[in-house]
C-alpha cells in the first residue's frame, strides 16, 4: 500500500529526543519546550511563541482570546478543517462562513467582505493545502474595521505572502505539528503573537492558571494544553529541516503537474503559483470535473494499493452544526469538498512511484473520460 503520507523521523531526530530522555527532561515545563518556542518565534520573526498539545488546542486558546460575547460573529472559510469551526463554537462565537477562490481554494478579501456585518468580531484566516489566503489584504481590511484576525497557518509552515511569513499576519496565529505537517512533533501545536499581554495570558491558559507565588490558588478555570519536552525535542530537530521538506514537496508537486498536464479536461489541478506565491504543496489535490465520481475513484485506487484522502467536507454542511445553515453562496466550497481528493506525497515516495500512481489513476478514472 502506498500511503497518502508517511512521517520520516531521522536518526538525528531520534538522538535529539534521546538526549532529553537521558537528562530526564520529559515534562511540559522543561527548558526544551522554551528552547523550541524561542527557535520557532525567531524562525517566523515573531516576538512570542507558546507551545501546546495540538493544533486544535492552539485554535481553542486563540479564539478564547477574542473575548466573544453573545451574538458576536467569526468569519471563517467553509472549506477548511473542522477544528476551526469547533474552536469558534467552543469560544461562544457565531460562525459565519465565506466561500473560497475556485483556483487557489483559499479565502480572498472579497469573500470576507461579502459576509461582514456590524456583529463581526473576528476573522479566522486559514491557509489551505499549500497556497495562502489573501493574508495582507485581509489583515489590512480587518485593521481598518477593528476586526481581530486569528491566523491558522497549520498547513503553511514556511510559506510566505508578500515576503512575510504566514503566521505573522494575525493578532494570534496557530500552527499544528501533526504527523503529516512539514514540521512534526507527532501531536502538538504552537501559537505566535507580538502582543506581550496575550502571550502572558496564553502561558497561563495552557497550564491550568498556575501562579508561581500562590501555586495552588487558581483565579481562572483553565485547562492543561502543555506540550511535553520529548515532543519539543523532536520539534527542535525538525525545524532545521523545514526548508528541505518544502523543497521536496515543491518538486513532487511539479512532477505531478507534469504527469497530469494532458488531463485537465477531467481534473482540476492545483496551481503552481498564485500572484507570485509558490505553492508549497502541503498536499497535491485534484478536483474531479465529473460529479459524484470521487468516492468510487478513491475506493478503486485503494484496491490497487494507493491510499488517497477526500478533501475537507464543507463546514456549513457538517451534521453537528447547532446553528442555522448559512444561506450565503458557498458553491466553490461545496464543489471541491464533494469532488476533491489528494494523492500520496512525502519522503516515502519518489518520481517512479509518482509515475506509477498517475498511471493507475488514469486507468481507474477511465469512466470520467467517457
C-alpha positions, -999 to +999 in steps of 0.1 A: +000+000+000+013+034-010+002+056+019-011+091+013+016+102+038+043+085+060+063+105+085+101+101+083+120+105+116+157+108+110+185+094+132+193+130+143+156+135+153+157+103+174+190+113+191+176+147+200+147+130+218+170+105+235+191+134+248+161+148+266+152+114+279+187+108+292+185+142+310+151+133+325+136+163+306+102+150+299+076+174+313+058+203+297+077+228+318+113+217+309+138+240+292+134+221+259+099+235+255+111+270+260+140+264+235+116+252+209+094+282+214+123+306+211+135+289+179+100+289+164+094+326+172+127+335+157+121+315+125+088+334+118+101+368+130+076+370+159+082+381+195+064+353+214+056+316+209+036+293+231+038+255+225+007+234+232-006+199+229-022+201+194-032+225+166-068+222+178-057+233+213-039+263+197-071+273+179-091+269+212-067+292+231-066+317+202-104+320+199-108+323+236-086+354+235-111+371+212-134+376+242-166+367+222-199+378+236-234+365+227-241+372+191-205+380+181-197+367+147-165+350+135-159+347+097-141+316+085-139+297+052-163+268+048-136+249+031-112+240+060-107+216+088-135+211+113-113+221+143-116+257+131-154+255+134-152+237+167-129+264+182-153+291+172-183+273+188-164+265+220-154+301+224-191+311+222-189+327+187-214+325+159-197+311+128-203+329+096-189+310+065-173+326+035-165+308+002-130+303-012-114+310-046-121+285-073-085+282-083-064+286-051-091+270-028-083+297-002-103+327+011-099+362-005-107+396+007-138+398-015-151+365+001-147+381+036-163+414+025-195+396+013-203+383+048-190+411+071-217+426+093-217+450+123-216+420+145-183+406+130-158+404+159-130+383+143-119+367+111-103+332+113-080+334+083-069+299+071-042+289+047-051+256+030-033+228+010-001+247+002-013+281-010-025+310+010-054+333+018-050+369+007-033+375+040-021+411+037-053+424+021-075+407+047-053+418+076-053+454+064-090+454+059-097+440+093-073+465+109-093+494+094-126+478+105-112+470+140-118+433+135-094+408+151-076+384+129-067+349+141-045+332+115-044+295+111-011+286+094-012+249+103-007+239+067+016+268+058+049+262+077+075+283+060+050+297+034+053+335+027+029+361+014+044+395+003+078+384+016+063+379+051+058+345+068+023+331+071+017+332+108+028+369+111-004+385+099-028+377+128-030+392+163-026+355+172-015+327+147-017+290+152+002+260+139-001+222+140+027+197+143+006+166+135+025+138+118+016+150+082+028+186+086+061+200+073+073+200+109+060+173+133+061+165+169+037+136+165+009+157+180+014+193+191+008+229+182+021+265+186+007+300+190+026+331+179+019+367+188+037+400+192+014+411+220+030+406+254-002+407+273-017+380+251+015+360+254+013+361+293-023+350+292-016+322+268+011+308+291-014+307+319-042+293+298-022+263+287-011+255+323-042+254+345-036+291+356-008+281+379+007+310+398+043+307+409+037+328+440+004+311+451+008+278+432-024+261+440-047+291+440-063+295+406-083+326+395-094+311+362-107+277+352-081+270+325-071+236+312-039+216+306-027+221+270+010+216+276+034+201+251+059+176+265+096+180+265+100+149+243+078+165+216+096+198+219+130+180+214+116+164+182+104+198+170+138+214+176+154+189+154+126+190+128+126+228+123+161+226+110+149+205+080+119+228+072+134+243+040+145+208+028+110+194+032+094+224+014+119+219-015+109+182-017+072+190-017+075+216-044+095+192-066+069+164-061+040+188-068+056+199-100+062+163-110+025+155-106+016+186-126+039+174-155+025+139-154-012+151-154-007+180-178-028+164-205-057+155-181-071+189-173-103+182-192-111+157-164-093+170-134-089+205-119-052+206-109-037+228-082-019+260-094+019+260-090+017+298-083-009+324-074+001+360-076+038+352-073+032+329-044+048+295-048+026+265-040+043+245-012+021+215-019+013+205+016-009+181-003-014+176-040-051+179-046-072+172-077-109+180-082-129+157-105-149+176-131-174+148-132-198+150-103-204+122-079-174+101-090-149+109-063-157+083-038-157+054-063-123+065-075-109+066-040-121+030-035-107+019-068-073+034-061-073+018-026-080-016-041-050-010-064-028-003-034-029+036-034-043+054-004-058+089-010-079+113+010-111+132+002-110+170+005-124+187+036-161+185+038-177+220+038-182+232+073-216+246+067-228+211+058-215+194+089-243+174+106-234+185+142-236+223+134-260+236+161-269+268+143-290+276+113-273+268+079-257+297+061-276+309+031-246+326+015-234+313-018-208+287-009-207+268-042-169+265-046-166+250-011-193+225-019-180+216-054-144+210-043-155+194-010-176+169-028-153+162-058-117+167-045-091+142-033-054+143-028-026+119-038+004+105-019+032+129-012+062+129+011+096+113+017+083+078+013+077+082-025+099+091-054+094+101-091+090+065-102+063+059-076+045+091-086+046+079-122+030+046-112+004+064-091-006+086-121-008+055-144-031+038-120-051+070-115-057+073-153-066+036-156-091+037-127-106+070-139-114+059-175-151+064-168-145+101-162-133+104-198-163+087-214 
